[in-house]
Amino acid sequence: MIIEGNIVDVINKRIYSGYITVNNGVISEIVEEENSVSQYIIPGFVDAHVHVESSMLIPSEFARLAVCHGTVATISDPHEIGNVLGVEGVKFMIENGKKTPFKFHFGAPSCVPATVFETAGANITVDDVKELLTMDDIHYLTEMMNFPGVLFDDPEVMAKIQASKDVGKPIDGHAPGLRGEDAKKYIDAGITTDHECFTKEEALDKLKYGMKIQIREGSAAKNFDSLIDLLDEYPDSIMFCSDDKHPNDLAAQHVNVLAKRAIAHGSDVMNVLRACSYNIVKHYSMNVGMLQLGDPADFCIVDDLINFKCQATYIDGQLVAENGQTKIASVEETPINNFNCSPVAISQIEVEANFTTVKVIEVEDGQLITTKGSADLTPVEGKLVSDASQDVLKVVVVNRYFDAPPAVAFIRNFGLKQGALASCVAHDSHNIIAVGVSDVDIVKAINLVIESKGGVSLANGSEQKILPLPVAGIMTNKGGYETAEAYEKLDLRAKNLGVTLDAPYMTMSFCALLVIPELKLSDKGLFDGNKFEFTSLEV
């Protein structure tokens, strides 16, 4: 196979006219010569940090959509399914990923459960991590979210870090807001990356201690605008990632849109392409080609270096996407799951009006962090209920692994005027989380998820909708485009009911993410992420 065009050599930082020859999946010849072909041949895009599970698709289906945008590989953290099914879940992801021509690079989850302040479905021990890290299919230790454990030399945390050092595999970080000497100690422990910086100042603090920064732009968490100026200042230390990508977003675009935005921002084209290919491949020692002689033939063809519209994608010389259409066949997969709770009654989520001033989780569109607010509520029949006029709604988390009393709190900035949303895609433990205007609709939405043993739902009076997620309760084994369309309809309907957030289900899922400040809700209660302890609902 011979392909002509403008060859983009990101290693030597040059663009030249010529052609490449591919034999047996490898680039066997590169010839520099003038031709009239205007297309550009670039290294395939790589996502530096993504939870495939957040697309609600199994890996093989994620790949079918991603290749249409020029993506050839990912650094994939199976932390989500690890929290549900442990090592069995990690191995499921690896084996399913192998059934498709895409280069998934999975890691060993470092923090399962993420904290002791929530109920997870599994525990990945030090011995489990050591076992995983010996596997050729495990390429790194995933994000060390327990940064307090690193700072205080927790024996289990340090043993997991040491296990990765022992086999020479990199260690990913997760330390939102960490700066100064604390950041230095965290990095000195051997942690090499962070995708949680939400200000340039924080990123600069970590860069000066040798950490590499992954600029994240996902479905809910969006830090691109805050951090993109760093790319031309620290071109060898920046990578692009999505972290979380909902199915409708993945159907529309992937890493290619970050390249487009970076060019529009004025970033150097070589720095841009290295941030979504070479820098990642080098850091993680990935078996992904960079358009060099003898490399695996992993590349995509784009119209120009401005919009990065993908004409074709090749992995190991195989055409996997062309003109926006995937060439990868769907894979039939039998679901595995861990879902064992009973339906919830309205009485279980009622809050007695023993006080009327409550703490409120205040969400911010496009951010994982929440702030701590308060609200004065007017009791109704002796109970505290949602007050849509103040945009203060009830939020509920239900343990999905066994029957237990639900945890209840209040949330602001959701915008919902009627009905309720629920999902068991709820980081990190993937219990059921729901937000709603009325207790009746909240319970309906929750029970739709329970009946399906996983899903994303909406309830509004007689209206009841659900996207079932039977694989670990967080993914579907259905087609990616079908799933994207179903999710898009739920998302649109939520916005028709008043939701003002760009990604309401993803934002809702992060309200149970205890390792990100400031106020969150787990199945065990309201949690202060600054003090790392439970707190009361009453102000």
Long-range contacts (C-beta under 8 A, 24 or more apart in sequence): 1-317, 3-41, 3-301, 4-35, 4-37, 5-35, 5-37, 5-38, 5-39, 5-40, 5-41, 5-301, 6-37, 6-38, 6-39, 6-40, 6-41, 7-32, 7-40, 7-41, 7-291, 8-40, 8-41, 8-42, 8-43, 8-273, 8-291, 8-305, 9-291, 9-292, 10-42, 10-43, 10-270, 10-273, 10-274, 10-277, 10-278, 10-290, 10-291, 11-278, 11-290, 11-292, 13-270, 15-40, 20-291, 20-297, 20-299, 22-297, 22-314, 22-317, 23-317, 24-317, 25-296, 25-297, 25-316, 25-317, 25-318, 26-294, 26-295, 26-296, 26-297, 26-317, 27-289, 27-291, 27-292, 27-293, 27-294, 27-295, 27-296, 27-297, 28-293, 28-294, 29-293, 30-291, 30-292, 30-293, 38-303, 39-301, 39-302, 39-303, 39-311, 40-301, 40-302, 40-303, 40-304, 40-305, 41-291, 41-299, 41-300, 41-301, 42-70, 42-273, 42-277, 42-291, 42-299, 42-300, 42-301, 42-302, 42-305, 43-273, 43-277, 43-278, 43-288, 43-289, 43-290, 43-291, 43-298, 43-299, 43-300, 44-70, 44-71, 44-72, 44-73, 44-277, 44-288, 44-289, 44-298, 44-299, 44-300, 44-313, 44-314, 44-315, 45-69, 45-70, 45-71, 45-72, 45-254, 45-255, 45-256, 45-259, 45-276, 45-277, 45-300, 46-71, 46-72, 46-73, 46-74, 46-75, 46-255, 46-276, 46-277, 46-280, 46-281, 46-286, 46-288, 47-71, 47-73, 47-74, 47-75, 47-240, 47-241, 47-242, 47-254, 47-255, 47-276, 48-75, 48-193, 48-195, 48-214, 48-239, 48-240, 48-241, 48-276, 48-279, 48-280, 49-75, 49-77, 49-143, 49-172, 49-193, 49-195, 49-214, 49-216, 49-239, 49-241, 49-242, 49-243, 50-74, 50-75, 50-76, 50-77, 50-241, 50-242, 50-243, 50-244, 50-245, 51-76, 51-77, 51-78, 51-79, 51-80, 51-243, 51-244, 52-76, 52-78, 52-93, 52-104, 53-78, 53-80, 53-81, 53-425, 53-472, 53-474, 53-475, 54-80, 54-218, 54-219, 54-243, 54-244, 54-245, 54-246, 54-425, 54-506, 55-245, 55-246, 55-247, 55-250, 55-475, 55-480, 56-246, 56-247, 56-425, 56-456, 56-467, 56-469, 56-474, 56-475, 56-476, 56-483, 56-487, 57-247, 57-250, 57-475, 57-476, 57-480, 57-483, 58-93, 58-96, 58-331, 58-333, 58-471, 58-475, 58-476, 58-477, 59-93, 59-96, 59-97, 59-100, 59-102, 59-104, 60-96, 60-97, 60-99, 60-100, 60-102, 60-328, 60-330, 60-331, 60-333, 61-330, 61-331, 61-477, 61-478, 61-479, 61-480, 61-483, 62-250, 62-480, 63-97, 63-100, 63-101, 63-102, 63-104, 63-328, 64-100, 64-326, 64-328, 64-330, 64-480, 65-247, 65-250, 65-251, 65-254, 65-326, 65-480, 65-481, 65-484, 66-102, 66-250, 66-254, 67-102, 67-313, 67-315, 67-320, 67-321, 67-326, 67-327, 67-328, 68-310, 68-313, 68-321, 68-324, 68-325, 68-326, 69-253, 69-254, 69-255, 69-256, 69-257, 69-310, 70-254, 70-255, 70-256, 70-300, 70-302, 70-308, 70-310, 70-313, 70-321, 71-254, 71-255, 71-256, 71-313, 72-102, 72-103, 72-288, 72-298, 72-299, 72-300, 72-313, 72-314, 72-315, 73-102, 73-103, 73-104, 73-105, 73-281, 73-286, 73-288, 73-298, 74-102, 74-103, 74-104, 74-105, 75-105, 75-107, 75-139, 75-140, 75-172, 75-241, 75-280, 75-284, 75-286, 76-104, 76-105, 76-106, 76-107, 77-106, 77-107, 77-109, 77-142, 77-143, 77-172, 78-106, 78-107, 78-109, 78-142, 79-109, 79-111, 79-112, 79-114, 79-142, 79-143, 79-428, 80-425, 80-427, 80-428, 80-430, 80-472, 80-474, 81-472, 81-474, 81-475, 82-109, 82-112, 82-122, 82-124, 83-109, 83-112, 83-113, 83-114, 83-120, 83-121, 83-122, 83-428, 83-429, 83-430, 84-120, 84-121, 84-122, 84-337, 84-338, 84-429, 84-430, 84-472, 84-473, 84-474, 85-121, 85-122, 85-336, 85-337, 85-338, 85-472, 86-112, 86-121, 86-122, 86-123, 86-124, 86-128, 87-122, 87-124, 87-128, 87-131, 87-132, 88-336, 89-122, 89-336, 89-472, 90-124, 90-132, 92-336, 92-472, 94-135, 94-137, 94-138, 96-331, 96-333, 98-137, 99-331, 100-328, 100-331, 101-315, 101-316, 101-318, 101-320, 101-328, 102-315, 102-320, 102-328, 103-286, 103-287, 103-288, 103-298, 103-315, 105-139, 105-140, 105-284, 105-286, 106-137, 106-138, 106-139, 107-138, 107-139, 107-140, 107-141, 107-142, 107-172, 108-132, 108-133, 108-138, 108-140, 108-141, 108-142, 108-164, 109-142, 110-141, 110-142, 110-143, 110-144, 110-145, 110-146, 110-157, 110-160, 110-161, 110-171, 110-172, 111-142, 111-143, 111-144, 111-145, 111-146, 111-428, 111-515, 113-428, 113-429, 114-145, 114-146, 114-427, 114-428, 114-429, 114-514, 114-515, 115-146, 115-428, 115-514, 115-515, 115-522, 117-514, 117-522, 117-524, 117-527, 117-532, 117-533, 117-534, 118-428, 118-429, 118-431, 118-512, 118-514, 118-522, 118-523, 118-524, 119-399, 119-401, 119-402, 119-404, 119-429, 119-431, 119-522, 119-523, 119-524, 120-401, 120-428, 120-429, 120-430, 121-338, 121-400, 121-401, 121-429, 121-430, 122-338, 126-156, 126-159, 126-160, 126-163, 129-160, 129-163, 129-164, 130-163, 133-163, 133-164, 133-166, 133-167, 133-169, 134-167, 138-169, 139-169, 139-284, 139-285, 139-286, 140-164, 140-169, 140-170, 140-171, 140-172, 140-284, 141-169, 141-170, 141-171, 141-172, 142-172, 143-172, 143-173, 143-174, 143-195, 144-171, 144-172, 144-173, 144-174, 144-175, 144-191, 145-174, 145-428, 145-515, 146-515, 147-173, 147-174, 147-175, 147-178, 147-182, 147-186, 148-532, 150-185, 150-186, 150-189, 150-191, 151-182, 151-185, 151-186, 158-189, 161-189, 161-190, 161-191, 164-190, 165-190, 170-283, 170-284, 173-211, 174-515, 175-206, 176-368, 176-369, 176-515, 176-516, 176-517, 177-202, 177-517, 178-202, 178-206, 179-205, 179-206, 180-205, 183-209, 183-211, 184-209, 187-211, 192-283, 193-239, 193-283, 195-241, 195-243, 196-368, 196-516, 197-223, 197-226, 197-227, 198-223, 198-226, 198-367, 198-368, 198-369, 199-226, 200-226, 200-227, 200-229, 200-230, 203-227, 203-230, 204-230, 207-234, 207-237, 211-237, 212-237, 212-238, 212-239, 212-279, 212-283, 213-237, 213-238, 213-239, 214-238, 214-239, 214-240, 214-241, 215-239, 215-240, 215-241, 215-258, 215-275, 216-241, 216-242, 216-243, 217-242, 217-257, 217-258, 217-261, 218-242, 218-243, 218-244, 218-245, 218-506, 219-244, 219-245, 219-246, 219-249, 219-503, 219-506, 220-244, 220-366, 220-367, 220-368, 220-502, 220-503, 220-506, 220-507, 220-509, 220-510, 221-366, 221-367, 221-368, 221-510, 222-366, 222-367, 224-258, 224-261, 228-261, 228-262, 228-265, 228-267, 231-262, 231-267, 231-268, 231-271, 231-272, 231-275, 232-267, 232-268, 232-271, 235-268, 235-270, 235-271, 235-274, 235-275, 236-274, 236-279, 237-279, 238-271, 238-275, 238-279, 239-275, 239-276, 239-279, 239-280, 239-283, 240-275, 240-276, 244-506, 246-487, 246-491, 246-503, 246-505, 246-506, 247-480, 247-483, 247-484, 247-487, 248-484, 248-485, 248-487, 248-488, 248-491, 250-480, 250-484, 251-480, 251-481, 251-484, 256-302, 256-308, 256-309, 256-310, 257-308, 259-308, 260-306, 260-307, 260-308, 263-305, 263-306, 264-306, 269-305, 330-479, 332-477, 333-471, 333-477, 334-477, 335-470, 335-471, 335-472, 335-477, 336-471, 336-472, 337-453, 337-454, 337-470, 337-471, 337-472, 337-473, 338-401, 338-472, 338-473, 339-400, 339-401, 339-424, 339-450, 339-453, 339-454, 339-473, 340-400, 340-401, 340-402, 341-398, 341-399, 341-400, 341-401, 341-402, 341-403, 341-404, 341-432, 341-450, 342-403, 342-450, 343-447, 343-450, 343-451, 344-398, 344-406, 344-443, 344-446, 344-447, 344-450, 345-443, 346-439, 346-440, 346-443, 348-405, 348-406, 349-394, 349-396, 349-406, 349-408, 349-439, 349-442, 349-443, 350-383, 350-439, 351-383, 351-384, 351-385, 351-394, 351-408, 351-537, 352-382, 352-383, 352-384, 353-377, 353-379, 353-382, 353-383, 353-384, 354-538, 355-537, 355-538, 355-539, 356-384, 357-538, 357-539, 358-384, 358-409, 358-410, 358-537, 358-538, 358-539, 359-409, 359-410, 359-519, 359-526, 359-535, 359-536, 359-537, 359-538, 359-539, 360-392, 360-409, 360-410, 360-411, 360-412, 360-519, 361-395, 361-409, 361-410, 361-411, 361-412, 361-511, 361-519, 361-520, 361-521, 362-411, 362-412, 362-413, 362-519, 363-411, 363-412, 363-413, 363-414, 363-501, 363-507, 363-511, 364-413, 365-413, 365-500, 365-501, 365-502, 365-507, 366-502, 368-510, 368-513, 368-516, 369-516, 369-517, 369-518, 370-510, 370-511, 370-516, 370-517, 370-518, 370-519, 370-520, 371-518, 371-519, 372-518, 372-519, 372-528, 373-412, 374-539, 375-410, 375-412, 377-410, 384-410, 385-438, 385-439, 386-410, 386-436, 386-437, 386-438, 388-416, 388-417, 388-418, 388-437, 388-498, 391-415, 393-435, 393-436, 393-437, 394-435, 394-436, 394-439, 394-442, 395-433, 395-434, 395-435, 395-508, 395-511, 395-521, 396-432, 396-433, 396-434, 396-435, 396-442, 396-446, 397-426, 397-431, 397-432, 397-433, 397-434, 397-512, 397-521, 397-522, 397-523, 398-431, 398-432, 398-433, 398-434, 398-446, 398-450, 398-523, 399-431, 399-523, 400-424, 400-430, 400-431, 400-432, 400-450, 400-473, 401-431, 404-523, 406-523, 407-521, 407-522, 407-523, 407-524, 407-525, 407-526, 408-537, 409-521, 409-526, 409-537, 410-537, 411-435, 411-511, 413-500, 413-501, 414-499, 414-500, 414-501, 414-504, 414-507, 414-508, 415-498, 415-499, 415-500, 415-501, 416-494, 416-497, 416-498, 416-499, 417-497, 417-498, 418-460, 418-497, 418-498, 419-445, 419-458, 419-459, 419-460, 419-461, 419-463, 419-497, 420-444, 420-445, 420-458, 420-459, 420-460, 421-445, 421-456, 421-457, 421-458, 421-494, 421-499, 421-504, 421-505, 421-508, 422-446, 422-448, 422-449, 422-456, 422-457, 422-458, 422-459, 423-449, 423-455, 423-456, 423-457, 423-505, 423-508, 423-509, 424-449, 424-454, 424-455, 424-469, 424-473, 424-474, 425-456, 425-469, 425-474, 425-505, 425-506, 425-509, 426-508, 426-509, 426-511, 426-512, 427-509, 427-510, 427-512, 427-513, 428-512, 428-513, 428-514, 428-515, 429-512, 429-522, 429-523, 430-472, 430-473, 430-474, 431-512, 431-522, 431-523, 433-508, 433-509, 433-511, 433-512, 433-521, 435-508, 435-511, 456-487, 456-490, 456-505, 457-490, 458-490, 458-493, 458-494, 458-497, 460-497, 465-489, 465-490, 465-493
